[in-house]
Amino acid sequence: MPTKDEAWRTELAQAARDANITFDSVRLVSNGAHAGVMIALLRAFGQDPAAVLYAEPRTPDRGWNRNARPTDALVLHPELGALFVEVKSWTIDEIEGIEAGTIYRSAGGHQEAKDPWQQAHDAAQQLQHATRNVVNRRGLSDRSIPFFECVVAFPNISRAAWWERGLDKAIHHAEVLFAEDLAQPLSLRKRLTSLIRSKAGRRVPFSREQLDHVRVALGSTWVMKKRSGVVTREQSSRLNDEINALELEHKRFSAKQRELIETEFDGRPQLIRGVAGSGKTAVLIGNLVNLVDRRVNSRQMLFVDRQPARFAIVCFNQSLAPLLRATFVDAYRRLTNLDPPDCLDIFYLNGLFYHLRKHSALQYQRYEDYEDLPGNPKQRQIASNYCRQLDALAQTDPQMLEAIQYDAVYVDEGQDLFDEEYLALTKLLRTHPRTGEKNLVIFYDDAQNLYGRPRPTWSHLGIQVRGRSEVMRACFRNTRQIVEFALNLLLGAESKTRTMTRGFAEQLN
């Protein structure tokens, strides 16, 4: 039979395993009361990818002996900002009284006076100061700092016992968490989010960028490297030492997928090639969700005297667009706890131009008005027509063109498009003011080239992807044996238009 100590450690590890957030770290939880609070927070906020949970966090901007006493728990979350939770394992019989926030406690024949709220406040002030330094170094205002708040948790005291002793008259109830609050994750979440809304007002929710400022102040090399454009693997602090690493691999993206999701493609073209089942669409959605969050929810990324930021996802097949739209909405809500902004268009290619004709002088081109010609199918003719219209609009009404252009266009199943269609998309892109290039991100699979489109020579289209091309080699949809059989069959088949798949066969993991 497990000991009491082993029981809470096992329960904490299980709660961490079930969560989907960064938690650093199980090793720093030293007793059952502390573990009980961590378990409650993991269950209340653990399914929100935007959340981060810390145990006894310290800032690296000062030495160990100059750090404030660390608070037992820190939650970073869009609905909470930076919430510090000080945990006290005291029982109601140990508390003799409270005066001016100081609790007088007797235990083991000794009496002590402690103000746990002041302890949490000191730690919060230190981290808030470090966060302000990060924000100032980036040239941002203090409005980029999220809200900081503190509460004290008594896992071994019930609300009824607290009130029976008359202690509710000494401390405001909103600043205290009791055993009942920690037992119900939904109630705990509601209680904490209501507290922050009442104090932070319209500042809630907080953007991921604001929360990342706090993470940098805490010394997150992952966030620092991501901001500088350097890609790295997830840090090992995500419980790899405490729980089964293989299980974590199954419930999260692979290292390569995470790498591409977190990479900033801002202002430059990018080509992502991958075999079927490699997760290209998931990476597309994840990367664009991050981009929209940075550009829309972060004051840092706003351009001055520019049109509002606009983004698009484009595919060739009409049936794919609703799936992309639903997937983006779900991913954006999970990351930010917000509905997606109105600045994103998700259309199949023909639908995109039908949509744009409502907001510009573009004349929609109907497929039935064209005739397939040898070497010049309808799609090419229509795309060439749109290119001419966009060139004319650039001359006659550049402001109208600017209004319908996008800051970034992500193309799914890029092998389905002709050169002329890519040219039309580049004309619908704004030139990035910093890089002088256009942010066209293409996800491409040679092996699924069902329409036999020739692979573009990207540089001839003005799309410079040299040094900006990635290959996703691992297939997660089928076993290696099935993938190898399929590639052997494909490479041995003959067709009028050869698909460029040998590179995938040679590099297959």
N, C-alpha and C positions, 0 to 999 in steps of 0.2 A: 504494500500500500504506500503510495507516495506521501512524503511529508508535506506539511503545510507550505513550506518554502518551495518545494518542487512543484506543488500544485499551481501556485500563482505564476511561476516561471513558465510552466507548460501552457497555461491559459494565455499568457501574454504572447508567447511565441505563436500560438494558434491565431490570436487576433491580428498579429502582424502579418501572418501568412495570408489571412483572408482579406486584408486591406489592399488597396491599390495606390498607396501613397508612399512617398519617401519618409522613412522614420529612422532617426539617428539618436539613440540606438538602444537596443534591448540591454546591452551590457551595463548601461548607466542607471538602470532601474534597480534599486537596492532593497526594497522591502514591499510587502504585500499591499500597503496603502497606496504607495506610489504606483505600483503595477495596476491596481484597481482603477485609478484615474486614467492611466495610459490606455487601458483596455476600453474604458468608456469612450475616450476621445477617438480611438481607432474605429470603434463601431459607429460612432456618430458621424465622423467625417472621412472615414477611410476609403470610401468609394469615389471620392472626388479627386481626380488626378491633379487638380490645381493645388491641393492642400499639401502641406509639409508639417511633420510633427517632430519636435526635438525633445530630448530629455536632458535637463541640466545644461543648456547651451551657454557657451562663453564666446566672447568676441576676441579676435586675434589682434585688435589694435592696441592692446596693453598686456603687460606680463601677467602671469598667473597670480602673483601676490597683489596686483593692483586691480584685478577683476572684482566686480561686485559678486557677492554670494549668488551663485546661479539659481534661478527659479526651477522648480521641478519639471515643469512642462511649458513648452511654447508651441502654439498652433499658429501657422500662417495659412490663411484661408480667405477667399474673396469676400465672404460674408462676415468675417471677424477682423480682418487686418492682422495685427500681431497681438495675440491674446496670451498672456502669461497666467499660468495656474500654479499657485503655491500649494503644496500638499502637506497637511498635518495629520499624522496618524493618531492624534490624541483621542481619548474617550471623554465623554461628558463629565465623568466623575473627577477627571484630572483638572478641570477648569474651575477655578475659584471665583473668578470675576473678570470683567472687562472695564477698562477706563481709557477713554481717548484713543481707542484703537489698539491699546496694549492689552494682551491677554495674560492674566496671572494664572500660572499653572503649577500644580504640585504633583510630583511624581518621584517615587523612590526616596521619599523623605527630604527631597530638595524642592525649593520653590524658585521659579524663574519667571521673568517677564519678557514677553516677545510680542512684536508687532509684525505678523506675517504679511500684512498688506504693505508695510513699508519695505520689507525684504523684496517682495515682488516689484514694487515701484522702483527701488534702486536698480534692480536688474533691467527693468524696462527702460529707465532713463539712460542707462549706459548703452544699450542697444539702439535706442532712438538717436542718441548722439552719434554713434558710429554710422547709422544709416544716413543721417543728415550729411555727414562727411562724404559718403559715397555719392549722394545726390548732388552735392555741391561740386564735386570733382567732375561730374558729368554735365555741369552747366545747367542743371534743372532747378526749379523752385522747390520750396518746402512742401508745396501741394503734391509733389510726387511721393511724399512719405505717407504710408498708410497709417491708420489709426492704431494707437497702442492702448491696451487696457489690461487690467489685472483682476483676478478673482482668487479666492482661497477655498480650497476643497477640504472637507472633513469627512473622509470615507467611512469613519467609524462612529459618526454621530448622526442621529436622525433629526429631522426638522422638528418633530414633536418634542424630543428631549431638549433641544435648544430653546424652544419657546417655553417649555415648562419651567426652565431655569430663569426665564425672563431675559435671556441674552439677546433676543430679537430687538430689544429696545436700545441696545448699545451699538449694534452694527446693522447697516441697511441690508435687507435680505438679498438684494440683487448682487451683492459682493461676496456671497457665500454659496458654495455647493455642498449639499448634504448627501447622505447615503442614497436617498430616494432619487435624487437627480442623476446620480451615476448609474443607477440600475436600469434606466430607460433611455437608450440612445436617441430616439426621436425627440423625447421631452428635453433631454440635455441640449440637443442641437437647437431646438426652438427657444429654450431659455437663454442660451448664449447669443444667438443671432438677434433676439429681441433686445437684449442688453446693449449690443453694439449699435443697433439701429437707433435706439433711444438716445445714445450719446454721440454717435458720429453723424447722424442725420443723413443728408443727401449724398454724403461721400461714399456710402455703401452702394454697390459692391466695389471692391478694390481690384484693380487690374493685376494680371500676373506680373507685369513689369514693376509695379509698385512692390509687390511681394518679393520679387527678385532683388530689389535694392536691399531688402533686409537680409536675404540669403548671402549676398556679397559681403555685407557688413559682418556676417557670421563666418565668412571665410570659405564660401562655396566655390571651389575651383571649377566645378562643373559649369556654373552659371558664368563665371569669368571667361572660361575658354569658349563657351557658346557665344558670348557677346563679341569676342574678338575674332570670331569666324573660325576658330580652331576646333576641329571635331575630335571628340574623345569618347571613350566608353563611359557608361554610367559608373559612378563611384561605388566602391565596394562597401560603402556605409549603408547600403540598402538591405541590411540583414543577411548579406551573403555568408557571414560568419555564424549566424545564429540559426538559420533555417535552410532547408534543402534548396540548393541553388538550381537544381534541375527543375523543381516545381515552379520556381520563379520564372525560368525561361519559358515554360509553357503558358504562363498567364500574362506575359508582357511581350513587347516587340523584341525581335532579335537585335543583336548589337548593331548590325548593318542597317536595319530598318530604323532603329532609334537614331543612329548617326545621321541618316538622311532627313529624318523628320526634324531634328534639331538644327540642321545646317541652315544658315541664312543665305538664301539665294537673292536677296534684295538687290534690285537694280541690274541684274546680269542674266543672260540666257543660261539655261542648264539643260542637259540631256541625261535622262535616266533610262537606261535599257535594262530589261529584265525578262526572265523566262516566265511563262504562265505560272501563277501560283506563288510568285516571289513577293507579293504584297505591294505591287506598284501603286494600286489605287489607294490602299491604306496609307502609304507614305505620302502620296499626293495630298490627300485630305489632311493628314496630320501636319505636314509642312505649311499648307496654306492656312490652316487654323492658327498656327503660331504666327504667321505673317500678319493676318488680319488682326489678331490680338495686339501685336506690337504696334501696328500702324493706327488702329482705331482707338484702342484703350490706353495708349501711352502718349502723353503729351510730347515726349522726346522725339517721336517719329513724325510729328505733323510737319508738313511743309508750309512755309509762309507764302501767302498770296498765290496759292495754287488751287486748282479745282479740288473738291472733296475726293478723298481716296476712293478708287474703284477697282474691283477685281473681277475676274471671270474664270470659270472652268468651262472648257469646250471639249466636246467629243463629236464623233461623226454620227453615231447611231442614236436615233431618237429615244430608243428604249433605255439607254444607259443614263440619260440625264436625270430622270426622277430618282434613281438609286443614288447617284452622286449627290443630289440635293438633300435627300433624307440622311445620308451618311454625314455630310458636312454639318447639318443642323444638330445632329446628335453629338458629334465630336466637339462642336463649339460650345454647346450647353454644358457638357461634362467638364470642359476646361475652364470656362469663365463663369458658369452659373447665369449666363445671360442668353437671351435670344440673339441669333445672328443679326448684324446690322444690315441695312438696306443697300449696302455698297457692293454686294456680290451678286453677279449674274451667273447662273448655271444653265447652259443650253447646249443642245446639239447644234452643229454648225449652221444649218439652214435656219433653225429657230432663232439663233443669235441675230442674224441679219434681219429676220422678220421683226424681232423685238426692237432693233436699233432704228428701223424705219419710222417708228413712232416718235422718235426723239431727234430726228435729223432730216436732212433732205435726201437721204439715201433712198433709192427706188428698189423695192424688193424684186428679186429675179425669180420667176417661177420656172420650175424644172420643165413643165410641159411646153414652155415657149422655146425650148432649145432642142436641138437634134444632135445625137451622138455622131461625131465625125471621126474618121480614121486618125488615130493618134491624138485626138482632141475631144475627149468625152465631155458630156454636159457639165460635170463638176468643175473642170478646168475653165471652160468658157465662162461659167457663172462667176467663179472666183476672180477671173481676169476683169470681168465687168465691174465687180465691186472694187478691185484695185484702182481702176480708172476713176470711178466715182469718188473714192477716198482721196486720190491725188487732186481731183478737181476741187473737192471740198477744202482741201488744205490751202488752195490758192484763193478761192472765192469767199470762204467763211471759216477761217482757222479757229475762231472761238467756238463755233458749233462743233467742229471736229474735236477740239480739246474737251468739250463737254461730254462726248460719248466715248472718249478714249479711256483705256484702263491703265492702271499702274502695274498690274501683273496679270498675265494670262497663263493658266495651267491647262495643258492639253493631255487628256487621257486617251489611250489607244492611238497614239500619234501615227502609227503605221497606216492608218486608214485615210490620211490626208495627202492631197497632191501638193506639189511645190507652190502652185498659185494660191492655194488656200492658206499655206503658211505665210506667203507674202501679204495676203489680206489681213491676217492676224497681226503681223508686225506693224502694219499701218494703223491698226486700232490700238497700238501701244504708245504710251507717252515715253519720251526719252527721260531716263532717270537723271535728275540734276547733278547728282554726285558722280556717277560712273559714265554718263554720256551714252549708255547702252539701254537696251530694252529687256524687260524682265519677262521673257518667254520661257516657261519651264515645260519641257516635253517628256512624257512618259511613253516609251516606245518598246514594242515587242516584235522583232522580225519574224519570229516563228508563228505569230498569229496574223500575218499579213494576208487575210482572206481575200482581199480585193486585188492583190498583186500589184500594189503601188510600188514604184521604184523608190529606194531609199534616197532622200534628198542629199545633195551636196550642200551641207548647211552654210558653208562660207559663201557660196554663190547666192544665197538668199539673204546675206547680211547677218546671219545668225552665227556668231562666233562661239562655238562650244569646245574648241580645242582647250584642253586642260580643265574643262568643266563638264566632263562626261563621267558618269558612274555606271557600273554594271551590277545588278542584283542577281547573283548566280544561284542562290539557294531557292529551291521550290518547296513550299510548305503545304501544298495542296495534295501532293501525292508522294508515295515512297520513292526512294532513289531508283529502285528496280523499274517502276512504271515510267519514271521520267527518262531513264536511259533507253528503255524500249521505244518510247515515243520519239526520242531524238534520232535513234538509229533508223526508225521507219521513215522519219521526215527527211533525213539526210540522204536516204537511199531512193527517195521518190523523185520523179522527174516532173517538171512543170515548165510552162513557158516563161514564167518569171521566177527565178530562183530566190528563195528566201535566204537571208544572210544569217544562218544559225550555227555554223560550225564553231564560232567563237564561244557560244554558250556550251556546246558539247565538250569543248576542250577545257573550259574553266568550271564545269559543273562541280559543285561541292559533293 
